[in-house]
Amino acid sequence: MKRMTIRTRLTLIYGGLFVLGGGVLLTLTYFLVAARLPRVFGRASLPEGAVIGPDGGPARPAPEEVRRILVDAEKTIRDNTLEQLLTQGIFALLVVAAVAIALGWLLAGGALQPLHAITGTARRIANAGSGRGLHERITLRGPRDEVYELADTFNEMLERLDRSFDGQRRLVANASHEMRTPLAINRSLLELAVTRPDASPDLRRLAESLLQVNERHERLIDGLLTLADSENEITERSPVDLAEVATHVTEQLRTGDLSLARDLEAAPTTGDPILLERVMQNLVENAIKHNVERDGWLHVRTATEQGRATVTVTNTGPVIPAYEVETLFQPFRRLGRERVNGGRGFGLGLSIVRAVARAHGGEAVAVPRDGGGLIVTVRLPEA
């Protein structure tokens, strides 16, 4: 059952109080009128031994039939009066209830308006992601009540987070310089080796291949540093087909004794080709490393599902508890050496996959496979 909102509950409380008060007032009025009516009609009725004169003539003793008619008339008037009082009172109570609910809805909306401002600010900051939007603050007008103190506390928290992310940006800027420098030196040495007159053809081909690898690493580092920088987003996007990326990656990587199955349908999207290739490479490498030693396999599938370009990598492997799957997406988190097949990683593969997917407006999720292994799915916006 859907839970009621605070505004609905406050409205029901306001309306309920009005209805309760009206109901109590109507009940008291009913009993007071009912207790008063016999006295009024008792004085208006003919007493015992009263006389009646026809046309104002001489009086004579009242017969029993006349007395019965008067008693019936008194009862009828009393019942009609109480019935009309009850009917009109209930109608008035319903009108009051409707007005009370409408008034309560307006009052509750006004009372919750500051909370809506806080919620809206928090939602905008959360949707910005990666520390963007932390400069925004909540501005409230009015008395310094509990909600005002909540807004001040929230603003103080945003201030601290903003300073923390700013320090992280400076660290990333310094780290980017340190990471680019060795690659730049490698590129200079390789270019020098290629241009030497006495360089053999084999050396030239090797140097040219290494230059391509070095350039790819430089672009990859630039892309990852762009993701790490919370003020920047991926602004330059190119058409990419995840099926083509999966074909290229699976042909380049060695699966060893593992059986590889591919089901590659067109899955067009837009984004950074290098980063998306890195996503595919990390997914396949993760499926290869965290597999079983015998009769292991992995399956790579791409498709367009519900307007999203999707890639799913499934592999055999040790049984993974469902409650530990989410930790695989955290940096430097591993489930143990026993899951690593051929080498030890740093626990960055799936964390990079999720970071890149989110930077492209998508998502990365994983679920344990029955019998062991993992099913990792990346969904990106369709081109």
Residue, then its C-alpha position, 0 to 999 in steps of 0.5 A: m500500500k502506498r504510504m501517505t505523504i506528510r501533507t496528506r496526513l496533516t490535511l487529514i489531521y486538520g480536517g479530523l479536528f474540525v469534524l470532531g469539533g463539529g460532531v461534538l457541537l452537533t451532539l451537544t446541541y441535539f441532546l440539549v434541544a431534545a431535553r428542552l422540547p418536553r418542557v416547551f410543549g408541556r406548557a403549551s399542551l392542555p393540562e388535566g381537566a382543561v376545558i374547550g369551548p366551541d367557537g369561544g363559547p362556554a367550556r366543557p370537559a376535554p374528551e380523551e380523544v382530544r387529549r390523544i390528538l394533542v399528545d400525538a401532535e406534540k410527539t410529531i412536532r418533537d420528532n420532526t424538530l429533532e430530525q430536521l436538526l440532525t439532518q441539517g446538522i449533518f449536512a452542515l458538518l459535511v460542508v465544514a469537513a470539506v472546507a476544513i480539508a481544503l483549508g488544511w491542505l493549504l495550511a499544510g502546503g504552506a507549512l511544508q514549503p521550507l521542506h520542499a525547498i530543502t528537498g529540491t536543493a538536495r535533489r538538484i545537487a544529487n542529480a548533478g553528481s560528482g560534487r557539482g552543484l555544491h556551491e548552491r545554498i538554501t535560502l529561507r525567509g521567516p522566523r528562526d524555527e526548527v526548519y530554519e535550523l535544519a536549513d542552516t545545518f544543511n548549508e553548513m554540510l554543503e560548505r564542508l563538502d564543497r571544500s573537500f571536493d575542491g581539495q580533491r580537484r587540486l589533488v587531481a590536477n597535480a596527479s594529472h601532471e605527474m601521470r602525463t609526464p612519464l607518457a610524454i617522455n615515452r612518446s619523445l623517446l619513441e619518436l626519437a627512435v623512429t627518426r634515427p637514420d640507422a633504425s631497422p624496419d623492425l624497430r620502426r614498426l615496434a616504435e610505431s606500435l608503441l606510439q599508438v599504445n602510448e597515445r591511447h593511454e594518454r587519451l585514456i588518462d585524460g578521459l579518466l581525469t576528466l571524470a575525476d574532475s567534478e566540475n567537468e562532464i563529457t561534452e564531446r560525444s561521438p556515435v559509438d556502436l557497442a557491438e563494434v566495440a565488443t567485437h574489437v575488444t573480444e578479438q584483442l583479449r586472450t581468453g585462454d582455456l575459457s569458452l567465449a560466446r558472443d551475441l552482438e546486436a547493434a547497440p548505438t549510443t554516443g560518448d567517448p569511444i576510448l572510455l567506452e572501449r575501456v568499459m568493455q575491456n574492463l568487463v571482459e577482463n573482469a570476466i576472465k580473471h574472476n572465473v573458474e579454472r576448468d570448463g569456464w566460459l563467458h558470454v558477451r551480449t549487446a542489444t538495444e532494450q527499452g530505448r537503451a544501448t545495453v551490454t551484458v557480460t556473464n561469466t562462470g566463477p565462484v559463488i558470490p553472495a548477493y550482499e557483497v556484489e555492490t562492494l565490487f563497484q567500490p574502488f580498491r575493493r576485492l572479494g579475495r584472491e581466490r576469485v582471481n584467475g591469473g593475476r591480482g588486480f587493484g579493484l578498480g575495474l568495475s568502479i571505472v565501469r560504473a563511473v564511465a557509465r554514469a558520466h554518459g548518463g547510464e548505469a552499471v549493475a551486477v547480480p550473482r549468477d546461479g551456480g557461481g559467477l556474475i552478470v554485469t549489465v551496462r545501460l547507456p542512452e540510445a543514440 
